[in-house]
Structure formats: structure tokens, C-alpha cells
Amino acid sequence: MSTGENANAGLSGDPYENFRSLLQQSIVFPSEYIFKFIIKAEEEKITALKSMFANASATISENSSSAGKYKSFTVQVLVQDEEEVIAYYKQVSKIDSVIML
């Protein structure tokens, strides 16, 4: 097997497969899940992030960085399964320059 083939061995094509498996093994659903994000302190990005959780009765707390250029968000929301967790991460990943912790 070549090095390139070896590097790709075991990849299913779904970048979330390992994460999905970890969620299934470590969390009993439905469950409260805590998301953490960091974004630039730009109103349109903040609004976009908050709107993604608006219909979920989420608890959102935010903190500003010392220079005020960034905001960190902790979002606690009830999720039904690992697919819902992954769906939120996929939505949030559309925000430019978001850091997902």
C-alpha cells in the first residue's frame, strides 16, 4: 500500500464520523449540550450566531476579549441526538472566521 493510500485508509468520506461516534459513546440523548464559539465582535456575525439557536430555547452567554475585538459564546441547548449536535456545528461553521471549541 502506498503512503497516500495508507493516509486515506479508514476515512469514510464523512468528516464528522469520528465525532458522531464519540458523541454516541459519551452522551445519553436527549441531553443538554454546551457549545463554545469565538467570533470577531462584528454585529452581523453575532446576530447570525444567535439566530441559529433562536428557536431552540438556548441559554447563550457571551464575553468580550480584553481588547474587545472578539467575543466568546457559550450556548447551552437541549439536543435530541448526535445528528442535531452536528447540524448545529455545520450551521455555525458557515460564519466567517468562527472558532469552534
C-alpha positions in Angstrom: 0.0 0.0 0.0 1.4 3.4 -0.9 1.8 6.2 1.6 -1.1 8.1 0.1 -3.4 5.1 0.3 -2.3 4.4 3.9 -3.1 8.0 4.9 -6.6 7.7 3.5 -7.3 4.2 4.9 -10.3 4.3 7.2 -11.7 7.6 6.0 -15.3 7.2 5.3 -15.8 10.4 3.5 -17.8 11.9 6.3 -15.6 14.4 8.3 -18.0 14.1 11.2 -17.9 10.3 11.5 -15.4 10.2 14.4 -17.1 13.0 16.2 -20.5 11.2 15.8 -19.1 8.1 17.3 -17.6 9.9 20.2 -21.0 11.6 20.9 -22.8 8.3 20.7 -20.3 6.7 23.2 -20.2 9.6 25.7 -23.7 11.2 25.9 -27.1 9.8 26.6 -29.6 11.7 24.4 -31.7 13.7 24.7 -29.3 15.9 26.7 -28.2 19.4 27.4 -25.2 20.2 25.2 -22.8 23.0 25.6 -21.3 24.7 22.5 -18.4 27.2 22.7 -17.5 29.6 19.9 -15.3 32.6 19.4 -16.0 35.1 16.7 -15.0 38.6 15.7 -17.0 41.2 17.6 -19.0 42.2 14.5 -22.7 42.7 14.8 -23.7 40.7 11.7 -21.7 37.7 12.9 -23.1 37.9 16.4 -26.6 38.2 15.1 -26.0 35.2 12.7 -24.8 33.0 15.6 -27.6 33.9 17.9 -30.2 33.4 15.2 -29.0 29.8 14.7 -30.1 29.0 18.2 -33.2 31.3 18.5 -35.8 28.6 18.0 -34.1 26.1 20.4 -34.8 28.0 23.7 -31.0 28.1 24.2 -29.2 29.8 27.0 -26.5 32.0 25.5 -23.8 33.8 27.5 -21.1 36.0 25.9 -17.9 37.6 27.0 -15.7 40.1 25.2 -12.0 39.8 24.8 -9.8 42.3 26.7 -9.3 44.4 23.6 -12.9 44.0 22.5 -12.1 42.5 19.1 -13.6 39.1 19.8 -16.5 37.6 21.6 -16.8 34.2 23.1 -20.1 32.5 23.3 -21.3 29.6 25.5 -24.6 28.1 24.2 -26.5 25.5 26.2 -29.3 23.8 24.4 -31.3 20.6 24.6 -30.5 18.3 21.7 -32.3 15.1 20.8 -29.3 13.2 19.2 -25.8 13.4 17.8 -27.2 14.5 14.4 -28.6 17.6 15.9 -25.3 18.5 17.5 -23.5 18.0 14.2 -26.2 20.1 12.4 -25.6 23.0 14.7 -21.8 22.8 14.2 -22.4 22.7 10.4 -24.6 25.8 10.6 -22.2 27.7 12.7 -19.2 26.8 10.5 -20.8 29.0 7.8 -19.9 32.1 9.8 -16.6 33.5 8.5 -13.7 33.0 10.9 -15.6 31.3 13.6 -13.6 29.2 16.1 -15.4 26.2 17.5 -14.1 24.8 20.7 
